[in-house]
Amino acid sequence: MLNKVERILRRTRVVVNENERAVTLYKGIVTGILVPGEHVLKGRSDRLDIEMHDLADGYVRSAYEKALFDRMPQVAEEHMLEIRTGEPEVAVVYRDKALFTVLRPDKRLVVWKDAGP
């Protein structure tokens, strides 16, 4: 019964687990990042896309991360950290006091802030 009501009202229910984040798009346009919990989103499900992300490895692996930084910089900066190295630089990145990765010269890396310090 609830699914019929949601379809009539053009709503979509999404559950995001504690270890996940979700990037939402409506009609192909990035609309935000969902945090853990149950969310009711406006829009027909055929026009709404939800890209789920597991925070376990820490890397942002989204085709829409650049769009998030361009269109919604405050939201992107709240959830993601961008690390860039210049031509003569190397970055040693630690997470939770352990070596996470080494970034070579002239590279870019985006990680989830929500995955830990």
C-alpha positions as CSV (number, residue, x, y, z in Angstrom):
1,M,0.0,0.0,0.0
2,L,2.8,2.4,0.9
3,N,4.6,1.9,-2.4
4,K,1.4,2.8,-4.3
5,V,1.0,6.0,-2.2
6,E,4.6,6.9,-2.8
7,R,4.2,6.4,-6.6
8,I,1.1,8.5,-6.7
9,L,2.8,11.3,-4.7
10,R,5.9,10.9,-6.8
11,R,8.1,10.2,-3.8
12,T,11.0,7.7,-3.5
13,R,12.2,6.3,-0.2
14,V,15.9,5.7,0.2
15,V,17.7,4.1,3.2
16,V,21.4,5.0,3.7
17,N,23.4,2.8,6.1
18,E,25.9,4.1,8.6
19,N,28.9,3.0,6.5
20,E,27.5,4.5,3.3
21,R,26.8,7.8,1.6
22,A,24.6,8.4,-1.5
23,V,24.9,10.9,-4.3
24,T,21.5,11.8,-5.7
25,L,20.7,13.0,-9.2
26,Y,17.3,14.2,-10.6
27,K,16.9,14.3,-14.3
28,G,20.7,13.8,-14.6
29,I,21.6,16.8,-12.4
30,V,23.4,16.3,-9.1
31,T,21.2,17.3,-6.2
32,G,23.3,16.3,-3.2
33,I,24.8,13.8,-0.8
34,L,22.6,11.7,1.6
35,V,23.9,10.8,5.0
36,P,22.8,7.7,7.1
37,G,19.1,7.4,7.7
38,E,15.8,7.1,5.8
39,H,15.1,9.8,3.2
40,V,12.0,10.5,1.2
41,L,12.9,12.2,-2.1
42,K,10.6,14.1,-4.4
43,G,10.4,12.9,-7.9
44,R,9.5,9.8,-9.9
45,S,11.9,6.9,-9.5
46,D,12.5,6.8,-13.3
47,R,13.9,10.3,-13.1
48,L,15.8,9.9,-9.9
49,D,19.3,8.2,-9.7
50,I,21.0,7.2,-6.5
51,E,24.7,6.3,-6.5
52,M,25.5,4.4,-3.3
53,H,29.1,4.6,-1.9
54,D,30.7,2.3,0.7
55,L,33.1,4.3,3.0
56,A,35.2,1.3,3.8
57,D,38.1,2.1,1.5
58,G,37.8,5.9,1.9
59,Y,38.2,6.8,-1.8
60,V,35.5,8.8,-3.5
61,R,34.7,6.7,-6.6
62,S,32.0,8.7,-8.2
63,A,31.5,9.9,-11.8
64,Y,29.8,13.0,-10.3
65,E,32.5,14.2,-7.8
66,K,33.6,17.0,-10.1
67,A,30.0,18.1,-10.6
68,L,29.5,18.1,-6.8
69,F,32.6,20.4,-6.4
70,D,31.4,22.6,-9.2
71,R,27.7,22.9,-8.5
72,M,27.5,22.3,-4.7
73,P,30.9,23.3,-3.3
74,Q,29.7,23.6,0.3
75,V,28.2,20.1,0.2
76,A,31.2,18.6,-1.4
77,E,33.6,20.2,1.1
78,E,31.5,19.0,4.0
79,H,31.8,15.3,2.9
80,M,34.9,15.1,0.7
81,L,38.5,16.2,0.9
82,E,40.5,16.9,-2.3
83,I,44.3,16.5,-2.2
84,R,46.4,17.8,-5.1
85,T,50.1,17.7,-5.7
86,G,52.1,20.0,-7.9
87,E,54.7,19.0,-10.4
88,P,57.6,18.8,-7.9
89,E,55.5,17.5,-4.9
90,V,54.7,14.1,-3.4
91,A,52.1,13.7,-0.7
92,V,52.1,11.1,2.0
93,V,48.5,10.6,3.2
94,Y,47.7,9.1,6.6
95,R,44.3,8.0,7.9
96,D,43.7,6.9,11.4
97,K,47.5,7.2,12.1
98,A,48.3,4.6,9.4
99,L,49.7,5.1,5.9
100,F,46.7,5.5,3.5
101,T,48.5,6.3,0.2
102,V,51.3,8.1,-1.4
103,L,50.3,10.6,-4.1
104,R,52.8,11.2,-6.9
105,P,53.6,14.5,-8.5
106,D,50.9,16.4,-10.4
107,K,48.1,14.1,-9.1
108,R,44.6,14.5,-7.5
109,L,42.9,12.4,-4.9
110,V,39.4,12.7,-3.4
111,V,38.5,10.9,-0.2
112,W,35.5,10.8,2.1
113,K,35.9,12.9,5.2
114,D,33.1,10.8,6.7
115,A,35.3,7.7,6.5
116,G,37.5,8.9,9.4
117,P,40.3,11.3,10.2
